[in-house]
Amino acid sequence: MNFTRRKFLDYSLATAGLSVFSNLAGGNPAAALEVGDDGLHKQSWFIDSFLDLRDDLKDAAELGKHFAIIWEQRGCPYCGEMHRVNLADPKTNAYIEKNFHVLQLDFRGPRTVTDFDGKELSEQELARRWRVTGTPSVNFFPNSSSNIPKKPGSEVEVWRLLGYWKPYHFISNFEYVHGGHYKTQQFYKYLDEKTARLKAKGEKPDLW
């Protein structure tokens, strides 16, 4: 899976860079986005949390949802693009809100977070511990809180979305996790099959 992530990340970051700076410099007016005191863009369905990840996972499981953590940082143009484009799509927004319990963490933040093994670290230290190297990134976790090992979250996660991905690939990551496809199928295989199904129905997914 690591090879697959790397391959898609290289392409998505390359195309994202063009898109982000084209929008910022080329005149597509940015939609009004809610920004918190921490300088991060907000969604109404981001959860309020005491930042004990074990409890957040349990809460998600009780709701029948997957727990996910999204990492952002102040001034990140890729994060802004994700909110302004990807999460501005009503279907994408509704799908994630319905199926995921999402906690936003600050890549450089000072708040204390309790990891799945009980260790307390600042957000910034946790990002470093999990080898989160850039923003936005999303860690996805199981939709069950039973038998979760007392290990760092990077060893508990079932999938990781690295960097900014265009809308079609972005929502496909969430579908891949929610549908449980990560258990039996590599992401690129799932994406190829999804694309083929859409084309067979006469739809033209926006791949790049």
C-alpha positions in Angstrom: 0.0 0.0 0.0 2.9 2.4 0.7 3.9 2.4 -2.9 0.3 3.1 -4.0 0.0 6.0 -1.6 3.3 7.5 -2.8 2.3 7.2 -6.4 -1.0 8.9 -6.0 0.5 11.5 -3.6 3.2 12.6 -6.1 0.6 13.2 -8.8 -2.0 14.8 -6.5 0.4 17.2 -5.0 1.7 18.2 -8.4 -1.7 18.9 -9.7 -2.9 20.4 -6.4 -0.1 23.0 -6.5 -1.2 24.2 -9.9 -4.9 24.3 -8.8 -4.3 26.0 -5.5 -2.1 28.8 -6.8 -4.2 29.2 -9.9 -7.2 29.8 -7.7 -5.4 32.1 -5.3 -3.7 34.2 -8.0 -6.0 33.7 -11.0 -9.2 35.2 -9.7 -11.5 32.4 -8.7 -13.2 34.1 -5.7 -12.8 32.0 -2.5 -16.0 31.1 -0.8 -16.4 32.4 2.7 -14.9 29.9 5.0 -15.2 29.7 8.8 -11.8 30.1 10.4 -11.2 29.4 14.1 -8.9 31.3 16.6 -6.2 28.8 15.7 -6.3 29.9 12.1 -7.7 26.6 10.8 -10.7 26.3 8.6 -13.7 24.7 10.2 -16.6 22.4 9.3 -19.7 22.3 11.5 -19.4 18.6 11.9 -15.9 18.5 13.3 -16.2 17.1 16.7 -15.6 18.7 20.1 -13.2 16.5 22.0 -11.3 16.2 25.3 -8.5 14.9 23.0 -8.4 11.4 24.5 -8.3 9.5 21.2 -9.5 6.3 22.9 -12.7 8.0 23.9 -13.2 9.5 20.5 -12.9 6.2 18.8 -15.4 4.7 21.2 -17.8 7.5 20.6 -17.5 7.0 16.8 -18.1 3.3 17.1 -21.2 3.8 19.2 -22.5 6.1 16.4 -21.7 3.4 13.8 -19.1 5.7 12.2 -15.4 5.5 11.5 -13.1 7.8 13.5 -10.9 10.0 11.4 -8.3 12.7 12.3 -7.6 15.5 9.9 -4.4 17.4 10.3 -4.2 21.0 9.1 -2.1 24.1 9.9 -2.4 27.8 9.8 -1.7 29.3 6.3 -1.8 26.0 4.5 -3.0 26.6 0.9 -3.7 23.0 0.3 -6.0 22.9 3.4 -7.8 25.9 2.2 -8.3 24.3 -1.2 -9.7 21.2 0.5 -12.3 23.2 2.3 -13.0 25.6 -0.5 -13.4 22.9 -3.2 -13.7 19.4 -1.9 -15.8 20.0 1.2 -17.8 22.7 -0.5 -19.5 19.9 -2.5 -22.8 19.1 -0.7 -22.6 15.4 -1.5 -19.1 15.0 -0.3 -19.8 17.1 2.8 -22.9 15.1 3.7 -21.3 11.7 3.0 -18.4 12.5 5.4 -20.6 13.9 8.1 -23.0 10.9 7.9 -20.3 8.2 8.0 -17.3 9.7 9.9 -16.6 11.1 13.3 -13.9 13.7 12.4 -11.4 15.3 14.8 -9.3 18.2 13.5 -5.8 18.5 14.9 -3.3 21.3 14.4 0.0 20.0 12.9 1.9 22.6 14.9 -0.5 22.8 17.8 0.2 22.9 21.6 -2.9 21.1 22.9 -2.3 17.9 24.9 -3.6 14.8 23.2 -3.8 11.3 24.7 -2.7 8.7 22.2 -4.2 5.2 22.0 -1.5 3.8 24.2 -2.2 6.4 26.9 0.8 8.6 26.2 0.1 12.3 26.4 1.8 14.6 23.8 1.2 18.0 22.2 -0.5 17.9 18.8 2.9 18.8 17.2 4.6 16.0 19.1 1.9 13.5 18.1 2.2 14.5 14.5 5.9 13.8 14.7 5.3 10.5 16.5 2.9 9.3 13.8 5.2 10.5 11.0 2.6 13.0 9.7 4.8 15.0 7.4 2.5 17.6 5.9 -1.0 19.0 5.6 -3.7 18.2 5.0 -3.5 14.6 6.0 -6.2 12.2 7.3 -5.8 9.2 9.5 -8.6 6.7 9.4 -9.4 4.2 12.2 -11.6 1.2 12.6 -15.4 1.5 13.2 -15.1 -0.7 16.3 -13.5 0.1 19.6 -13.1 -3.5 20.6 -9.7 -5.1 20.6 -7.9 -1.9 19.8 -4.2 -2.4 20.7 -2.5 -0.1 23.2 -0.2 1.3 20.5 0.4 4.6 18.9 -2.3 5.7 16.5 0.0 5.2 13.5 -0.2 1.5 14.3 -4.0 1.5 14.9 -5.0 3.3 11.7 -6.4 1.4 8.8 -5.6 3.9 6.1 -4.0 7.3 5.6 -4.7 10.0 3.1 -1.6 12.0 2.4 -1.7 15.6 1.1 -4.3 17.3 -1.0 -6.2 15.1 -3.4 -8.6 16.3 -6.1 -12.3 15.9 -5.3 -12.9 12.5 -7.1 -9.9 10.9 -5.4 -10.6 12.6 -2.1 -14.1 11.2 -1.6 -12.9 7.9 -2.9 -10.6 7.6 0.1 -13.6 8.0 2.4 -15.7 5.5 0.5 -12.8 3.0 0.5 -12.6 3.1 4.3 -16.4 3.3 5.0 -17.0 0.3 2.6 -14.4 -1.8 4.4 -12.5 -2.2 1.1 -9.2 -1.6 2.9 -9.5 -5.0 4.5 -9.3 -6.9 1.2 -8.2 -4.6 -1.6 -5.5 -2.1 -2.4 -6.8 1.4 -3.0 -5.7 1.7 -6.6 -7.6 -1.5 -7.4 -10.7 -0.1 -5.7 -10.4 3.2 -7.6 -9.9 1.5 -10.9 -13.0 -0.6 -10.4 -15.1 2.3 -9.2 -14.0 4.3 -12.3 -14.9 1.5 -14.6 -18.4 1.2 -13.0 -19.1 4.9 -13.5 -17.9 4.8 -17.1 -20.1 1.8 -17.8 -23.1 3.8 -16.7 -22.1 6.7 -19.0 -20.6 8.9 -16.4 -17.3 10.7 -16.8 -15.5 11.0 -13.5 -13.1 14.0 -13.2 -9.9 11.9 -12.7 -7.3 14.7 -12.8 
